[in-house]
Amino acid sequence: MASPSRLRQSLTLPNGSVLANRIGKASMEESLCDANHGPSQDLIALYQVWAEGGAALLLTGNVMVDRTALTGPNNVIVENDANMEELKTWAKAGKSGAAQLWAQISHPGRQVFAMVNAEPVAPSAIAVEIKGAKGMFAVPRALTEDDIQDIIKRFATTAKLLQEAGFDGVQIHGAHGYLISQFLSPHTNKRTDDWGGSIENRSRLLREVVRAVRTAVGDKFGVGVKLNSADFQRGGFTEEDAEAVIKMLNSEKLDLLEISGGSYEAPAMTGLVDGKSVVEEKSSSTTAREAYFLTFAKKARAYAKMPLMVTGGFRSRSGMEAALEDEAVDLIGMAKPFSHNPSIASDILTGKVERVDLKKIKLPIAALTSMADMAWSKSQMHRIAQGKRPAPRVGPFLNLVSSQITQRKAAKRYQQWLKRA
Ligand SMILES: Cc1cc2nc3c(=O)[nH]c(=O)nc-3n(C[C@H](O)[C@H](O)[C@H](O)COP(=O)(O)O)c2cc1C
């Protein structure tokens, strides 16, 4: 007799709330704000569709804590109650099915294109360096003590506002080379004060943000963190660092820890670093062949006290079941599959789909491949938001070019808005 599906089992989180099954939609920056950087009608419509797609948890894309620090020019910004009515409508849409809705709250630090922000901030004055992208990122200013304290408060304020709007939780973005991840990594954090040096110091910002957010929202609201298993760069954040951070996070009140990896410079979260795969392609195990960070998660499961979600590469129902069966992970995270099929969670849970087949995108330059891949998923999300079926016609390179043009226009609009706001 086949063993019962682990994917269909519920999961009770430390805050007492229950996730209906074991599939979570991981964050994907939607780039769908309205003219005031609140959620647009398209964004709300997209979550209405995803709410009915069977996932137990919907994590939004980056929601920004500071209007002067965006990851992209079309981000939703939550720093006061200016867009509260729209935020409430967004929350209602995302929660209209069986899923919990959590907002991912973020600060990009230095990792923002110069056309969006020519004066970024970071732990140290070191610019992002990507082959073929010279001049696209400005040298950041190193943050002062007062700046850091202000950023900690901002995360807490944003979380509280989202709670008021009706969200079930927030996820603090501590991965992918954004500000908190820059503090964690010795590659980007060269500080000699209390915020740099030892892993205890490098993780101080993350821990202070977690604590400030928890204090602001109370014990019943979901609070999670997205953390890199490593940043896949020489001299960077290592698995040993990640282990030390997770052990420190054990003493905070966290409801979920999502494991990922990489940054713009080494985009392991897309499955490729320098054009090379981050999985064991020849392994006899399906999970090892497809899921990027599972080997680390398995080790982390032994010492992490909070529930673990792992995101990156999960494509087969059997691979997901095996990861749960192995008890390496409590929740399966998927991102791109939701941009190609908004009902992918129910299709997997019911057994209608055994394997997600995504369009394989490969351009001659590795960094461009990752960008084209992201742009491709984003354009599919925009189709879903407009009530269209995800039906890609345009080639990935043309799609990337058109998305760059759109981004440029959006960056100009954002600069004008910032001057007025
Ligand atoms: C279009 C797009 C936008 C993304 N935006 C975010 C984001 O806002 N925050 C985040 O943590 N990860 C973001 N990611 C990364 C995903 O959450 C995920 O870690 C990655 O795509 C690997 O999972 P997958 O193989 O299931 O797609 C994005 C990915 C894509 C494709």
The ligand as an SDF file (V2000), in Angstrom:
LIG
                    3D

 31 33  0  0  0  0  0  0  0  0999 V2000
   10.6540   36.5850  -10.7850 C   0  0  0  0  0  0  0  0  0  0  0  0
   11.2850   36.2040   -9.4700 C   0  0  0  0  0  0  0  0  0  0  0  0
   11.2820   37.1160   -8.4350 C   0  0  0  0  0  0  0  0  0  0  0  0
   11.8370   36.7720   -7.1940 C   0  0  0  0  0  0  0  0  0  0  0  0
   11.7270   37.6710   -6.1700 N   0  0  0  0  0  0  0  0  0  0  0  0
   12.1160   37.3010   -4.9170 C   0  0  0  0  0  0  0  0  0  0  0  0
   11.8390   38.1270   -3.8000 C   0  0  0  0  0  0  0  0  0  0  0  0
   11.2090   39.1900   -3.8910 O   0  0  0  0  0  0  0  0  0  0  0  0
   12.2940   37.7070   -2.5910 N   0  0  0  0  0  0  0  0  0  0  0  0
   12.9350   36.5060   -2.4280 C   0  0  0  0  0  0  0  0  0  0  0  0
   13.3070   36.1560   -1.3070 O   0  0  0  0  0  0  0  0  0  0  0  0
   13.1750   35.6940   -3.4630 N   0  0  0  0  0  0  0  0  0  0  0  0
   12.7590   36.0490   -4.6990 C   0  0  0  0  0  0  0  0  0  0  0  0
   12.9420   35.1870   -5.7380 N   0  0  0  0  0  0  0  0  0  0  0  0
   13.6010   33.8910   -5.4920 C   0  0  0  0  0  0  0  0  0  0  0  0
   12.5690   32.8190   -5.1300 C   0  0  0  0  0  0  0  0  0  0  0  0
   11.8990   33.0850   -3.9250 O   0  0  0  0  0  0  0  0  0  0  0  0
   13.2380   31.4510   -4.9890 C   0  0  0  0  0  0  0  0  0  0  0  0
   14.1350   31.5020   -3.9100 O   0  0  0  0  0  0  0  0  0  0  0  0
   13.9500   30.9910   -6.2590 C   0  0  0  0  0  0  0  0  0  0  0  0
   13.1970   31.3120   -7.4340 O   0  0  0  0  0  0  0  0  0  0  0  0
   14.1770   29.4740   -6.2330 C   0  0  0  0  0  0  0  0  0  0  0  0
   12.9720   28.7730   -6.1140 O   0  0  0  0  0  0  0  0  0  0  0  0
   12.2880   28.0270   -7.3780 P   0  0  0  0  0  0  0  0  0  0  0  0
   13.3200   27.1370   -7.9770 O   0  0  0  0  0  0  0  0  0  0  0  0
   11.1390   27.2550   -6.8110 O   0  0  0  0  0  0  0  0  0  0  0  0
   11.8490   29.0830   -8.3400 O   0  0  0  0  0  0  0  0  0  0  0  0
   12.4250   35.5160   -6.9980 C   0  0  0  0  0  0  0  0  0  0  0  0
   12.4330   34.5900   -8.0490 C   0  0  0  0  0  0  0  0  0  0  0  0
   11.8720   34.9190   -9.2790 C   0  0  0  0  0  0  0  0  0  0  0  0
   11.8670   33.9060  -10.3810 C   0  0  0  0  0  0  0  0  0  0  0  0
  1  2  1  0
  2  3  1  0
  2 30  2  0
  3  4  2  0
  4  5  1  0
  4 28  1  0
  5  6  2  0
  6  7  1  0
  6 13  1  0
  7  8  2  0
  7  9  1  0
  9 10  1  0
 10 11  2  0
 10 12  1  0
 12 13  2  0
 13 14  1  0
 14 15  1  0
 14 28  1  0
 15 16  1  0
 16 17  1  0
 16 18  1  0
 18 19  1  0
 18 20  1  0
 20 21  1  0
 20 22  1  0
 22 23  1  0
 23 24  1  0
 24 25  2  0
 24 26  1  0
 24 27  1  0
 28 29  2  0
 29 30  1  0
 30 31  1  0
M  END
$$$$
